[in-house]
């Protein structure tokens, strides 16, 4: 199948999750877009796949972004409810717009048009959410939204059996995807997980569910599901927060093993992974002489997902 994919970025150090494997097929992507938007596009060339390669969580990619007629849609699948999805969406779209605006003059007097962003998550977890749920960026604002009025909303669509049946009928491939992941979810409590995946895939092929896709990409699909499950088990066993904290502590301690006078440079090294460190912030860090303060900042830097997060933690202490 000929799928022309336009990726932003070059990071190849990831594996695709099943959702992404399936819906980066442009014909399936177009079917999903049409079902969600009640449109009837038929030419796959109308749809561009725009995906940030560097937006990776635990080395697995689970999202696909489509650009069609100036609508930029970000879709992904989740089996757990994550209240930070709007924040992730904000960062994702900011990076996406940065790429799309390359070469545009945003400091001029003429308005630079942007594609309209849409963020939808397909959910099949155990928490009951009804047909859909909306998450808002402003829910994370410490002082609420009255002053800023800034907003980003994520629509969570329930794809568990019996939910959003009209959408499923409009998009058979989404319905069949939900059936496959539902079978895997059901069987993994009865047998070895690898056997559960094999049984689910075999049954789907026999029943005509994603038959062509599974027959041609069987090994890739099974490897994707198994890898995804292994990553989920890490979080299930130790908890996501503890996992991230432990990873951050490890980074910080690794840096702290060096000489005390090198801590400021170590902080800057870690912050450099988040982007360019502002000159003023760099000067503050380099001028700090208190070893306990530097040690605390080192931990903040190891855990920070952005320069701004680090600066906020500094202000709090």
Buried (B, 14 or more C-beta within 10 A) or exposed (E): EEEEEEBBEEEEEBBBBBBBBBBBBBBBBBBBBBBBBEBEBEEBEBBBBBBBBEBBEBEBBBBBBBBBEEBBBBBBBBBEBBEEBBBBBBBBBEBBBEEBEEEEEEEEEEEEEBBEBBBBBBBBBEEEBEEBBEBEBBBEBEEEBEEEEEEBBBBBBBBBEEBBEEBBEBBBBBBBBBBBBBBBBEBBEEEEBEEBBBBBBEBBBEEEBBEEBBEEBBEBBBBBBBBBBEBBEEBEEEEBEEBEBEEBBEBBEEBBEEEEEBBBEBBBBBBEEBEEBEEEBBEBBEEBEEEEBBBBBBBBBBBBEEBEBBBEBBEEE
